[in-house]
Amino acid sequence: MKMISGGVCAAKGYKANGVHCGIRKNRTKRDLSLVVSDVKAAAAAVYTLNLVKGAPLTVTKNHLADGYAQAIICNSGNANTCNANGIEIAEMMSELVEKATGISADDVVVASTGVIGQPLDIAPIAGGMEKLYAGLSYEGNAAAGEGIMTTDTYMKEVAVEFELSGKVCRLGGMAKGSGMIHPNMATMLVFLTTDAAISPKMLQKALSGDIQTSFNMLSVDGDTSTNDMVTVLANGMAGNEMITEENADFNTFMLALNTVTVQLCRMIAGDGEGATKLLECKVDGAKDLQTAKTVAKSVICSSLLKAAMFGADANWGRVLCAIGYSGADVDVNKIDVSFKSAKGDILVCKDGTGVEFSEEKAKEILLEKEIEILIGLNSGDAKSCAWGCDLTYDYVKINGDYRT
């Protein structure tokens, strides 16, 4: 497994581009992106479980019913959610892709992100398609990555290279996500591409399994978005033997997928709205996996803990508090807690009780940009990890006038 550049264009046969078409007022911001595979690809997706869903999710789900797709179009600046003509607009976006590329509208993944409840005009999208299509490139990953951003402060992309049945394969992806992130089935918008040959059934199995330890273990602010979706295309152009069952190649593919998704999780958490720190909660010694996941997620979601991390305050009581109300069956008298960063690590709680530690050393550790919260439950062998960020003044500022 080797980390490589290229994002959604790292795999063979994928072109991408992103342009400013006029959805967003700031003309320096790209707001429309397109990713196209040279050939039809196996496709899989997971969607938000929020009952209020963006129209593009409904359209995409219908388009992927046969397990295949060949293009992805995504706009930023408007979520196309709670609009009377939302489905119509999303279908029109697919039809515009068909007109420009010749790819059937039924083979297009549609996504939108931005403000909820505001009408989305198809005119700027239609007006930008010629430029968007003309600029498609096998090196267009960065432009596409910029076009899906909203409050993100930087573009997020990852790619890896690996081997399947003696053939070199690649898998890459791009993501957007900074606020309204608390997954329930999926989270944010994530678009993954690979040239590996894998059946739609196994691709869906891989993605549905992966998100349980990647995106579903991520939280920025506790709000599950209306437009959350993770999609993966696999065009088979690497020429490996088709993966149709769980075998060694499937396990390697799962490892490649998880390598990419975990890195995207870390990027999203570290770029949470107003955030200054990436928080990584690692739990071990749990009696089972579900207990470990429940504890890690509860701690990373605690507003009080997030605020303490912003202030570099080693208030370990907030960690135990979050464990206590998580619903996990744990022995509170066995819990150990440590904080760790590039400046070292420090034990702050042993067997559910505070221990003496240097507040100065703890603050030095917690002033770093990446913080690990290490929890030992000492009741088994299961472990899990969750990602989040600190809670800052700027989060309130950003969301206080997000719409206006």
Secondary structure, DSSP 8 states (H G I E B T S, - for coil): -EEES-GGGSSTTEEEEEE--SSSS-TTS--EEEEEEEEEEEEEEEE---SS-BHHHHHHHHHTTTSEEEEEEEEEEE--BS-TTHHHHHHHHHHHHHHHH---GGGEEEEEEEETTS---HHHHHHHHHHHHHT-BTT-HHHHHHHT-SS-SS-EEEEEEEEETTEEEEEEEEEE-SSS---SSS-SEEEEEE---B-HHHHHHHHHHHTTTTGGGB-SSS---SS-EEEEEE--TT----B-SSSHHHHHHHHHHHHHHHHHHHHHHHT-TT---EEEEEEEEESSHHHHHHHHHHHHH-HHHHHHHHTT---THHHHHHHHTS-----GGG-EEEEEETTEEEEEEETTEE----HHHHHHHHTSSEEEEEEE--SSSEEEEEEEE---HHHHHHHHSS--
